[in-house]
Amino acid sequence: MSRKYTASVKRMQAVQILLAVVCIAALMAYVFFLTRPSVTSFVIKDECGPIGGRISHSIDDQDVCNNACNAYCNSVDKKFQKGEFEERLNQCNRCECFCAE
């Protein structure tokens, strides 16, 4: 066999291996994104108002936010993922919930 033929066969084998690896990686990515749960978010309204010279909040810390989020996710038959609490001065706080299917 000639050197050209041997080099050509080795090059084709390398291309085939590379294509097989790319196909396997693409298949794994497809399965990962197909089985990943869809996450929805919802903002729970903080009912706040001035009482005695300061603002009173219905959602005043991370624990209260997590409890409200957990209750909301359970009410719509989804799994609680996380709650993000944002404390705001001189206005109502923000509590965003993330629920998964």
OpenMM code with the backbone's topology and positions (N, CA, C; nanometers):
from openmm import Vec3, app, unit

residues = "MET SER ARG LYS TYR THR ALA SER VAL LYS ARG MET GLN ALA VAL GLN ILE LEU LEU ALA VAL VAL CYS ILE ALA ALA LEU MET ALA TYR VAL PHE PHE LEU THR ARG PRO SER VAL THR SER PHE VAL ILE LYS ASP GLU CYS GLY PRO ILE GLY GLY ARG ILE SER HIS SER ILE ASP ASP GLN ASP VAL CYS ASN ASN ALA CYS ASN ALA TYR CYS ASN SER VAL ASP LYS LYS PHE GLN LYS GLY GLU PHE GLU GLU ARG LEU ASN GLN CYS ASN ARG CYS GLU CYS PHE CYS ALA GLU".split()
positions = [
    Vec3(0.0830, -0.1183, 0.0000),
    Vec3(0.0000, 0.0000, 0.0000),
    Vec3(0.0872, 0.1242, 0.0000),
    Vec3(0.0374, 0.2250, -0.0624),
    Vec3(0.1162, 0.3472, -0.0728),
    Vec3(0.0965, 0.4336, 0.0515),
    Vec3(0.1882, 0.5262, 0.0692),
    Vec3(0.1805, 0.6173, 0.1833),
    Vec3(0.0580, 0.7079, 0.1737),
    Vec3(0.0269, 0.7512, 0.0525),
    Vec3(-0.0883, 0.8389, 0.0324),
    Vec3(-0.2165, 0.7701, 0.0769),
    Vec3(-0.2302, 0.6442, 0.0405),
    Vec3(-0.3498, 0.5692, 0.0760),
    Vec3(-0.3594, 0.5530, 0.2272),
    Vec3(-0.2508, 0.5174, 0.2919),
    Vec3(-0.2488, 0.4994, 0.4372),
    Vec3(-0.2814, 0.6307, 0.5088),
    Vec3(-0.2252, 0.7409, 0.4635),
    Vec3(-0.2535, 0.8720, 0.5238),
    Vec3(-0.3993, 0.9095, 0.5039),
    Vec3(-0.4523, 0.8782, 0.3873),
    Vec3(-0.5920, 0.9086, 0.3587),
    Vec3(-0.6848, 0.8278, 0.4494),
    Vec3(-0.6541, 0.7008, 0.4701),
    Vec3(-0.7359, 0.6156, 0.5576),
    Vec3(-0.7306, 0.6674, 0.7015),
    Vec3(-0.6143, 0.7066, 0.7484),
    Vec3(-0.6014, 0.7583, 0.8849),
    Vec3(-0.6791, 0.8885, 0.9009),
    Vec3(-0.6743, 0.9739, 0.8002),
    Vec3(-0.7469, 1.0995, 0.8049),
    Vec3(-0.8983, 1.0732, 0.8091),
    Vec3(-0.9454, 0.9788, 0.7276),
    Vec3(-1.0871, 0.9449, 0.7267),
    Vec3(-1.1310, 0.8853, 0.8611),
    Vec3(-1.0458, 0.8040, 0.9225),
    Vec3(-1.0781, 0.7477, 1.0540),
    Vec3(-1.0894, 0.8592, 1.1584),
    Vec3(-0.9997, 0.9563, 1.1529),
    Vec3(-1.0032, 1.0685, 1.2464),
    Vec3(-1.1308, 1.1499, 1.2272),
    Vec3(-1.1707, 1.1706, 1.1029),
    Vec3(-1.2939, 1.2449, 1.0745),
    Vec3(-1.4154, 1.1673, 1.1261),
    Vec3(-1.4165, 1.0371, 1.1068),
    Vec3(-1.5275, 0.9551, 1.1554),
    Vec3(-1.5371, 0.9586, 1.3076),
    Vec3(-1.4245, 0.9511, 1.3756),
    Vec3(-1.4244, 0.9573, 1.5225),
    Vec3(-1.4740, 1.0936, 1.5693),
    Vec3(-1.4270, 1.1989, 1.5035),
    Vec3(-1.4706, 1.3337, 1.5390),
    Vec3(-1.6210, 1.3497, 1.5178),
    Vec3(-1.6732, 1.3005, 1.4074),
    Vec3(-1.8180, 1.3075, 1.3817),
    Vec3(-1.8969, 1.2276, 1.4855),
    Vec3(-1.8457, 1.1115, 1.5246),
    Vec3(-1.9140, 1.0302, 1.6255),
    Vec3(-1.9182, 1.1045, 1.7593),
    Vec3(-1.8090, 1.1682, 1.7985),
    Vec3(-1.8043, 1.2437, 1.9238),
    Vec3(-1.9010, 1.3619, 1.9183),
    Vec3(-1.9062, 1.4325, 1.8065),
    Vec3(-1.9967, 1.5463, 1.7920),
    Vec3(-2.1422, 1.4990, 1.7996),
    Vec3(-2.1742, 1.3881, 1.7358),
    Vec3(-2.3110, 1.3351, 1.7395),
    Vec3(-2.3508, 1.2930, 1.8808),
    Vec3(-2.2611, 1.2283, 1.9512),
    Vec3(-2.2899, 1.1867, 2.0891),
    Vec3(-2.3100, 1.3087, 2.1784),
    Vec3(-2.2271, 1.4106, 2.1634),
    Vec3(-2.2410, 1.5332, 2.2431),
    Vec3(-2.3735, 1.6028, 2.2124),
    Vec3(-2.4112, 1.6078, 2.0849),
    Vec3(-2.5379, 1.6711, 2.0472),
    Vec3(-2.6561, 1.5929, 2.1046),
    Vec3(-2.6491, 1.4616, 2.1012),
    Vec3(-2.7554, 1.3778, 2.1561),
    Vec3(-2.7673, 1.3974, 2.3071),
    Vec3(-2.6550, 1.4054, 2.3763),
    Vec3(-2.6567, 1.4272, 2.5211),
    Vec3(-2.7162, 1.5644, 2.5549),
    Vec3(-2.6814, 1.6670, 2.4785),
    Vec3(-2.7358, 1.8009, 2.5015),
    Vec3(-2.8864, 1.8013, 2.4767),
    Vec3(-2.9304, 1.7334, 2.3737),
    Vec3(-3.0735, 1.7258, 2.3426),
    Vec3(-3.1497, 1.6577, 2.4565),
    Vec3(-3.0977, 1.5466, 2.5062),
    Vec3(-3.1632, 1.4751, 2.6160),
    Vec3(-3.1649, 1.5620, 2.7418),
    Vec3(-3.0560, 1.6331, 2.7690),
    Vec3(-3.0489, 1.7200, 2.8864),
    Vec3(-3.1561, 1.8280, 2.8795),
    Vec3(-3.1678, 1.8961, 2.7667),
    Vec3(-3.2662, 2.0036, 2.7538),
    Vec3(-3.4088, 1.9505, 2.7448),
    Vec3(-3.4258, 1.8284, 2.6970),
    Vec3(-3.5583, 1.7695, 2.6871),
    Vec3(-3.6107, 1.7301, 2.8248),
    Vec3(-3.5238, 1.6799, 2.9120),
    Vec3(-3.5667, 1.6321, 3.0435),
    Vec3(-3.5576, 1.7389, 3.1516),
    Vec3(-3.5032, 1.8553, 3.1199),
    Vec3(-3.4915, 1.9622, 3.2198),
    Vec3(-3.6300, 2.0158, 3.2524),
    Vec3(-3.6609, 2.0319, 3.3819),
    Vec3(-3.7942, 2.0824, 3.4167),
    Vec3(-3.8094, 2.2289, 3.3773),
    Vec3(-3.9287, 2.2638, 3.3347),
    Vec3(-3.9529, 2.4035, 3.2997),
    Vec3(-3.9809, 2.4813, 3.4288),
    Vec3(-3.9174, 2.5946, 3.4414),
    Vec3(-3.9297, 2.6766, 3.5618),
    Vec3(-4.0101, 2.8014, 3.5278),
    Vec3(-4.1098, 2.8292, 3.6123),
    Vec3(-4.1881, 2.9505, 3.5957),
    Vec3(-4.1630, 3.0405, 3.7155),
    Vec3(-4.1752, 3.1693, 3.6942),
    Vec3(-4.1549, 3.2631, 3.8042),
    Vec3(-4.2819, 3.3433, 3.8277),
    Vec3(-4.2962, 3.3904, 3.9499),
    Vec3(-4.4131, 3.4661, 3.9910),
    Vec3(-4.3701, 3.5621, 4.1004),
    Vec3(-4.4151, 3.6860, 4.0918),
    Vec3(-4.3826, 3.7857, 4.1939),
    Vec3(-4.4998, 3.7959, 4.2898),
    Vec3(-4.4714, 3.7773, 4.4191),
    Vec3(-4.5737, 3.7907, 4.5225),
    Vec3(-4.5740, 3.9353, 4.5698),
    Vec3(-4.6919, 3.9945, 4.5703),
    Vec3(-4.7043, 4.1358, 4.6067),
    Vec3(-4.6886, 4.1524, 4.7573),
    Vec3(-4.5994, 4.2406, 4.7958),
    Vec3(-4.5815, 4.2773, 4.9356),
    Vec3(-4.6819, 4.3868, 4.9674),
    Vec3(-4.7682, 4.3589, 5.0626),
    Vec3(-4.8656, 4.4598, 5.1030),
    Vec3(-4.8015, 4.5426, 5.2140),
    Vec3(-4.7678, 4.6657, 5.1803),
    Vec3(-4.6985, 4.7499, 5.2763),
    Vec3(-4.7675, 4.8843, 5.2873),
    Vec3(-4.7431, 4.9481, 5.3979),
    Vec3(-4.8012, 5.0798, 5.4186),
    Vec3(-4.7409, 5.1462, 5.5404),
    Vec3(-4.7552, 5.2767, 5.5503),
    Vec3(-4.6975, 5.3487, 5.6637),
    Vec3(-4.7793, 5.3267, 5.7910),
    Vec3(-4.7107, 5.2845, 5.8957),
    Vec3(-4.7733, 5.2674, 6.0267),
    Vec3(-4.6763, 5.3214, 6.1312),
    Vec3(-4.7176, 5.4235, 6.2015),
    Vec3(-4.6360, 5.4791, 6.3095),
    Vec3(-4.5047, 5.5381, 6.2634),
    Vec3(-4.5031, 5.6030, 6.1500),
    Vec3(-4.3811, 5.6679, 6.1030),
    Vec3(-4.2840, 5.5759, 6.0313),
    Vec3(-4.3187, 5.4507, 6.0120),
    Vec3(-4.2333, 5.3589, 5.9348),
    Vec3(-4.3208, 5.2717, 5.8469),
    Vec3(-4.2596, 5.2014, 5.7552),
    Vec3(-4.3355, 5.1187, 5.6607),
    Vec3(-4.3457, 4.9764, 5.7158),
    Vec3(-4.4665, 4.9251, 5.7207),
    Vec3(-4.4920, 4.7888, 5.7658),
    Vec3(-4.5063, 4.6994, 5.6426),
    Vec3(-4.4422, 4.5819, 5.6452),
    Vec3(-4.4417, 4.4902, 5.5300),
    Vec3(-4.5088, 4.3582, 5.5653),
    Vec3(-4.5815, 4.3014, 5.4704),
    Vec3(-4.6325, 4.1651, 5.4884),
    Vec3(-4.5233, 4.0633, 5.4568),
    Vec3(-4.4278, 4.0984, 5.3707),
    Vec3(-4.3112, 4.0139, 5.3407),
    Vec3(-4.1884, 4.0948, 5.3795),
    Vec3(-4.1313, 4.0604, 5.4970),
    Vec3(-4.0239, 4.1447, 5.5484),
    Vec3(-3.8866, 4.0792, 5.5516),
    Vec3(-3.8763, 3.9490, 5.5143),
    Vec3(-3.7432, 3.8860, 5.5075),
    Vec3(-3.7463, 3.7631, 5.4159),
    Vec3(-3.6304, 3.6994, 5.3993),
    Vec3(-3.6160, 3.5858, 5.3076),
    Vec3(-3.7000, 3.4664, 5.3498),
    Vec3(-3.7096, 3.4402, 5.4809),
    Vec3(-3.7872, 3.3249, 5.5279),
    Vec3(-3.9352, 3.3394, 5.4960),
    Vec3(-3.9899, 3.4579, 5.5175),
    Vec3(-4.1312, 3.4817, 5.4864),
    Vec3(-4.1535, 3.4684, 5.3352),
    Vec3(-4.0589, 3.5176, 5.2572),
    Vec3(-4.0673, 3.5053, 5.1113),
    Vec3(-4.0667, 3.3580, 5.0697),
    Vec3(-3.9753, 3.2792, 5.1261),
    Vec3(-3.9680, 3.1362, 5.0925),
    Vec3(-4.0968, 3.0642, 5.1301),
    Vec3(-4.1534, 3.0953, 5.2475),
    Vec3(-4.2789, 3.0317, 5.2892),
    Vec3(-4.3935, 3.0681, 5.1953),
    Vec3(-4.4012, 3.1948, 5.1561),
    Vec3(-4.5065, 3.2379, 5.0632),
    Vec3(-4.4885, 3.1707, 4.9269),
    Vec3(-4.3649, 3.1606, 4.8817),
    Vec3(-4.3375, 3.0956, 4.7530),
    Vec3(-4.3726, 2.9476, 4.7572),
    Vec3(-4.3346, 2.8821, 4.8654),
    Vec3(-4.3646, 2.7396, 4.8795),
    Vec3(-4.5155, 2.7172, 4.8770),
    Vec3(-4.5906, 2.8013, 4.9468),
    Vec3(-4.7360, 2.7895, 4.9478),
    Vec3(-4.7935, 2.8132, 4.8078),
    Vec3(-4.7398, 2.9124, 4.7373),
    Vec3(-4.7889, 2.9401, 4.6012),
    Vec3(-4.7600, 2.8227, 4.5082),
    Vec3(-4.6380, 2.7716, 4.5119),
    Vec3(-4.6019, 2.6596, 4.4231),
    Vec3(-4.6888, 2.5372, 4.4514),
    Vec3(-4.7135, 2.5089, 4.5788),
    Vec3(-4.8001, 2.3959, 4.6141),
    Vec3(-4.9423, 2.4173, 4.5649),
    Vec3(-4.9891, 2.5414, 4.5668),
    Vec3(-5.1272, 2.5689, 4.5243),
    Vec3(-5.1474, 2.5493, 4.3743),
    Vec3(-5.0411, 2.5585, 4.2962),
    Vec3(-5.0519, 2.5366, 4.1511),
    Vec3(-4.9902, 2.4028, 4.1094),
    Vec3(-4.9730, 2.3121, 4.2074),
    Vec3(-4.9196, 2.1765, 4.1842),
    Vec3(-4.7832, 2.1761, 4.1155),
    Vec3(-4.6940, 2.2611, 4.1636),
    Vec3(-4.5566, 2.2643, 4.1145),
    Vec3(-4.4611, 2.2525, 4.2318),
    Vec3(-4.3341, 2.2277, 4.2024),
    Vec3(-4.2336, 2.2125, 4.3077),
    Vec3(-4.1610, 2.3445, 4.3297),
    Vec3(-4.1474, 2.3805, 4.4553),
    Vec3(-4.0777, 2.5035, 4.4920),
    Vec3(-3.9289, 2.4891, 4.4620),
    Vec3(-3.8730, 2.5827, 4.3852),
    Vec3(-3.7302, 2.5837, 4.3536),
    Vec3(-3.6551, 2.6800, 4.4450),
    Vec3(-3.6954, 2.8081, 4.4405),
    Vec3(-3.6310, 2.9077, 4.5252),
    Vec3(-3.7157, 3.0338, 4.5283),
    Vec3(-3.6865, 3.1165, 4.6263),
    Vec3(-3.7493, 3.2472, 4.6370),
    Vec3(-3.6400, 3.3525, 4.6481),
    Vec3(-3.6558, 3.4606, 4.5752),
    Vec3(-3.5566, 3.5685, 4.5799),
    Vec3(-3.6216, 3.6906, 4.6446),
    Vec3(-3.5671, 3.7298, 4.7594),
    Vec3(-3.6191, 3.8427, 4.8351),
    Vec3(-3.5310, 3.9644, 4.8119),
    Vec3(-3.5946, 4.0772, 4.7865),
    Vec3(-3.5217, 4.2027, 4.7685),
    Vec3(-3.5841, 4.3070, 4.8607),
    Vec3(-3.5045, 4.3503, 4.9589),
    Vec3(-3.5533, 4.4512, 5.0524),
    Vec3(-3.5359, 4.5891, 4.9905),
    Vec3(-3.6430, 4.6674, 4.9952),
    Vec3(-3.6404, 4.8013, 4.9363),
    Vec3(-3.6742, 4.9034, 5.0441),
    Vec3(-3.5959, 5.0072, 5.0507),
    Vec3(-3.6198, 5.1125, 5.1477),
    Vec3(-3.7274, 5.2072, 5.0966),
    Vec3(-3.8156, 5.2479, 5.1859),
    Vec3(-3.9221, 5.3446, 5.1572),
    Vec3(-4.0190, 5.3007, 5.0478),
    Vec3(-4.0290, 5.1701, 5.0239),
    Vec3(-4.1278, 5.1163, 4.9305),
    Vec3(-4.1494, 4.9694, 4.9614),
    Vec3(-4.2406, 4.9067, 4.8910),
    Vec3(-4.2710, 4.7657, 4.9163),
    Vec3(-4.1555, 4.6757, 4.8722),
    Vec3(-4.1316, 4.5689, 4.9515),
    Vec3(-4.0279, 4.4720, 4.9175),
    Vec3(-4.0697, 4.3904, 4.7963),
    Vec3(-3.9734, 4.3142, 4.7426),
    Vec3(-4.0005, 4.2317, 4.6244),
    Vec3(-3.9693, 4.0867, 4.6589),
    Vec3(-4.0601, 3.9973, 4.6245),
    Vec3(-4.0418, 3.8538, 4.6471),
    Vec3(-4.0776, 3.7812, 4.5180),
    Vec3(-3.9769, 3.7221, 4.4546),
    Vec3(-3.9999, 3.6482, 4.3300),
    Vec3(-3.9838, 3.4996, 4.3560),
    Vec3(-4.0815, 3.4231, 4.3120),
    Vec3(-4.0833, 3.2780, 4.3328),
    Vec3(-4.0500, 3.2044, 4.2044),
    Vec3(-3.9829, 3.0914, 4.2184),
    Vec3(-3.9506, 3.0054, 4.1046),
    Vec3(-4.0030, 2.8651, 4.1353),
    Vec3(-4.0917, 2.8168, 4.0479),
    Vec3(-4.1533, 2.6846, 4.0632),
    Vec3(-4.1224, 2.6010, 3.9400),
    Vec3(-4.1023, 2.4700, 3.9606),
    Vec3(-4.0737, 2.3783, 3.8499),
    Vec3(-4.1884, 2.2813, 3.8324),
    Vec3(-4.2020, 2.2309, 3.7113),
    Vec3(-4.3067, 2.1321, 3.6795),
    Vec3(-4.2821, 2.0058, 3.7553),
] * unit.nanometer
topology = app.Topology()
chain = topology.addChain("A")
for resn in residues:
    res = topology.addResidue(resn, chain)
    for name in ("N", "CA", "C"):
        topology.addAtom(name, app.Element.getBySymbol(name[0]), res)
